[in-house]
Amino acid sequence: MSTAGIIALVFLGGGLGSVARFSVGELSLKLYKGEFPLGTLLANLLACLILGITVYMLKDRIGQAEWSRYFILIGFCGGFSTFSTFSAETLKLFQEQFYLLGALNILISVLLGIGILMIFIRS
């Protein structure tokens, strides 16, 4: 696969992932009015789920489906998940003295994210 093809796949996947991330965030704001950053948590966990399922389904064929690595794993999941927003929202919770919610955000995000990947990706 050419470098231009790889860049195009990452670009397209990342754009779609970013739109999906925005959509999850907007939907969560309509459904949930609390302090906890639910949209970011859902986007990050869904990205882990998509990544895990994709790796699981393609584990024996990843060389044959090289496009999926660039489009789905790097592009879409990279655009859909957001560590920077997770970090900023967690910091904001701590600054506003929602210490328990900040700690829960860290624990839930990290433990569930890794847990989801462990289900699908086994060494």
C-alpha positions in Angstrom: 0.0 0.0 0.0 1.3 3.4 -0.9 2.0 6.2 1.6 -0.6 8.3 0.0 -3.2 5.5 0.3 -2.3 5.0 4.0 -2.6 8.8 4.7 -6.0 8.8 2.9 -7.3 5.9 5.0 -6.2 7.5 8.3 -7.6 10.8 7.2 -11.0 9.4 6.3 -11.2 7.2 9.3 -10.1 10.0 11.6 -12.7 12.3 10.2 -15.5 9.8 10.6 -14.3 9.0 14.1 -14.3 12.7 15.1 -17.9 13.1 13.8 -18.9 10.0 15.7 -17.2 11.4 18.8 -19.0 14.7 18.4 -22.3 12.9 18.0 -21.9 10.8 21.1 -21.0 13.9 23.1 -24.1 15.8 21.8 -26.4 12.9 22.5 -25.1 12.4 26.0 -25.6 16.1 26.7 -29.2 15.8 25.7 -29.8 12.7 27.8 -27.6 13.5 30.9 -27.3 16.8 32.7 -24.9 15.8 35.5 -21.4 16.8 36.3 -19.8 13.5 35.2 -18.3 13.7 31.6 -20.4 10.8 30.3 -20.0 11.6 26.6 -16.2 11.3 26.7 -16.4 8.1 28.8 -18.8 6.5 26.3 -16.7 7.6 23.3 -13.5 6.2 24.8 -15.1 2.9 25.8 -16.8 2.5 22.5 -13.5 3.2 20.7 -11.9 0.4 22.9 -14.8 -1.9 22.0 -14.5 -1.2 18.3 -10.7 -1.6 18.4 -11.0 -4.9 20.3 -13.6 -6.4 18.1 -11.7 -5.4 14.9 -8.4 -6.9 16.2 -10.3 -10.0 17.3 -12.0 -10.5 14.0 -9.0 -9.8 11.9 -6.3 -11.4 14.1 -5.6 -14.2 11.6 -6.1 -12.0 8.5 -4.6 -8.6 9.5 -2.1 -8.9 6.6 -4.9 -9.4 4.2 -7.0 -6.6 5.5 -4.2 -4.0 5.9 -6.6 -1.2 5.2 -8.5 -1.9 8.4 -5.4 -1.2 10.5 -5.1 2.3 9.0 -8.8 3.1 8.5 -10.4 1.6 11.7 -7.7 1.1 14.3 -5.6 4.2 13.7 -8.0 6.6 11.9 -11.5 5.9 13.3 -10.6 4.8 16.8 -8.0 7.6 17.0 -10.5 10.2 16.0 -13.3 8.7 18.1 -11.4 8.4 21.4 -10.0 11.4 23.2 -7.4 11.3 25.9 -7.0 15.1 25.9 -10.7 15.7 26.5 -10.7 13.0 29.2 -7.7 14.7 30.9 -9.2 18.2 30.7 -12.6 17.1 32.0 -11.0 15.2 34.8 -8.9 18.2 35.8 -12.0 20.4 35.7 -13.8 18.0 38.1 -10.8 18.3 40.5 -10.7 22.1 40.2 -14.4 22.3 41.0 -13.8 20.0 44.0 -15.7 17.0 42.6 -12.9 14.8 43.8 -14.8 11.6 43.9 -16.2 12.1 40.4 -12.7 12.9 39.1 -11.3 9.7 40.7 -14.2 7.7 39.4 -13.7 9.0 35.9 -10.1 7.9 36.0 -10.8 4.5 37.5 -13.8 3.7 35.3 -12.2 5.0 32.1 -8.9 3.1 32.6 -10.2 -0.1 34.1 -13.2 -0.5 31.7 -11.1 0.5 28.7 -8.4 -2.1 29.5 -11.0 -4.6 30.5 -12.8 -4.3 27.2 -9.6 -4.8 25.3 -8.6 -7.8 27.4 -11.8 -9.5 26.4 -11.0 -9.3 22.7 -7.2 -9.2 22.6 -5.5 -12.1 24.2 -1.8 -12.8 23.8 
